[in-house]
Amino acid sequence: MKIILASASPRRAEILRDAGISFSVLSSAVDETPYPHENPSQLVQRLANAKADLVAARAVGPAIVIAADTVVALDGHILGKPRSRDEARRMLEQLSGRTHSVLTGVSLVRLPDAERRQFVETTLVHFAPISDDEISRYLTSEETSDKAGAYGIQGRAGRYIPRIEGCYFNVVGLPLSHLLTSLEELGWSEQGLS
């Protein structure tokens, strides 16, 4: 059974490739604006479901569609992708010396019967204190763009993260172990490995 990744994220594609999973990409673009009073968990699950549904409607033949959405949450507030360098600086200043949550909503749809699995994975990330100079240097790396919370754990920001509690791959954007369990529940097998 073929796997379709409903995401243009190079990080999600890399996680699947490194795990030996063959897949094709059919990207999905949805409005990621949070609804009023929507908490981070509700937001990521709603967006993952919307992305999965969009791609499932366009897919042809038997397949399992995988869609995901990731946010950073601090004190219940969502820190999405920064729209400017100043916003990225403010996010990093907020994260400095604190623990935040990374939540990824995942939605899988098996076609043609539309059987679905969905879940939200949460990982706690402990950030070391970061000086203004370190933040300025990090902002020049361009790693802050297109990443929830303005950082990528797999890049230079890893030096500011002494520990996490939970799935590392979730922080990158796709909780691999939980994903594999859900794929198997939908009938995918290790024969799908490349």
N, C-alpha and C positions, 0 to 999 in steps of 0.2 A: 504494500500500500504506500503510495507516494505521500511525502510530507511537503506541505506548502507553508513557508514562513511568511506571515502577513506583516512584514516589516522591512524597511530599507536600512535598518540599523546594522552597520558593519560589526558592531560588538556582538549582537545576537547571532548573526550569521557565523561569526568566528567561534562562538561557544558551540554551536551545532556541528560545525566542521571539525573542530578539535575533538569532539565526542565521537566522530566517525559516522555521523548521521547524514545521509543523502537527502537533499531537499532542493526545492526551487523557491524562488522569491516572487511574490505577487504583492507589491506594497499597497498599503491602505492609508489614506489620509482622512482623519476625522477632526472635528472641532474639539480641541482639548480643554476648552474653558470649563472650569468647575461650575456646577450648579450651586445656587445659594444653599448654604447649610450642609453641603456635601462633604463628608469626611474623606481623608485620604484613601482609606480602604474602598469606600464606595466609588470614588472617582476612578481609581485604577481598574477596578473590575468592570465598571460601565464602559470605559474606553476600550479595554481589551475585548469585551463582548461586541462592541460596535465594529471594531477592526475585523474581528473574526467573521462577523455576519456579512460585512461588505465584501470580503474576499471569497467567502463561501458562495455568495451569489454569483461570482464571476468565474469560479473554478469549474473545470470540466473533468468528469470521470471520478472514480473512487479516490479519495484522498483524506488526509487529516490536515486541517488548517490550524496553525499555531499563531496566536496573536498575543501580544503583551504590551503593557504600559507600566512605566516605572516613575515613581516620584520620591522625593526626599521630604520628610516631614519632621518639623521641629516644634515641640509644644503644640501639636495639633494643627499647625499651619503648614500648608503645602509650599514647598520650594520647587518650582518647576525649572524649566530651562531659562537661563537668564537672557533677557532681550538686549542687554547692553553690558559694556564692561563695568559701568558703575553698579549695575544691579548684581553682577557677578561678585564684585568686591563686597557689597553689602551681605550677600549670602555667605561668603567665606568668613566674614567678620562674625556673623551670627553662629556659624558652626564651630568656630575656634574655641577649643577647650571644653567642648560639650559633647553629649551623646545624642545622636539623632536616629531616626528610623528610615530605612529604605524599604518601600513597599512596591512589589510588582504584582499586578493583576495579570493572570494568564487565562486565556480562553482557548479551548480546543474544540473543533467541530469536525466530526467524522462525516464524510459524504459517501454515498448519497442520502443516508438515513437521518442526518442532522443530529445524531447523538452528540451530547456536549459534556465536557468536563471543564470546570472552572475553579480557580482558587486564587487566594492572595497570599503571597509569601512576604514575611517581614524579617529584616535583619537589622540589628542594632549596630551602629558604627560609632566608635569612640574616636573623636578628633582631638589631637594634641593642640595646645595653644599655638597660634600662628601669629608672628609679628606682622606689623604693617609692611615692613620691607619684604618679608617672605611672600605675603599676599601679592604685592606688586610684581615680584619676580615670577610668581606662578601665573599671574594674569598675562604675562608676555608669552607664555607657552602655547596659547590658543587652545589649551585643553578644556577651558571653561565653557566654550560654546557648544551648544547642542547636547548638554549633559544636565540632567536634573541635579539641582544643588550646586551647580557650577564646578563640579570636580569629577574626575575619573579615577577610581581606586586603582585601576590597572596601569595608570601612568604615573606622572610625577607626584600626584597627590598621595600616593601610597606611603610616602615618607612621613606624612602627618597623621597616619592612622595606626596607632599602636596595637589595636585589636578590634575584632568584630565579634558579635554573637549571632550566629546563624550562618546562612549560606553565602559564601563569597560570590558565587555566580549571580545570585540575586542582586547584589550591589552593582554588578556589571550590566545586568539587565534581563537575565533569564535564569530562573532557579532550576538548574539542570536536573538534580536528583528527583525533585517533585514532578518536574515535567516528564521524565522518563516513566515514572509510576503511572501518570495519567495516560500517556501514550499506550502503555501496555494494557490498561483498563479498556481502551478503545480498540484493542485487537492488534496493535502494532507489535512486531517482535524484533528480536535481535537480528533477524535475517535482513532487516532494513539497514543494518550497519554497512558502511562502505569500507 
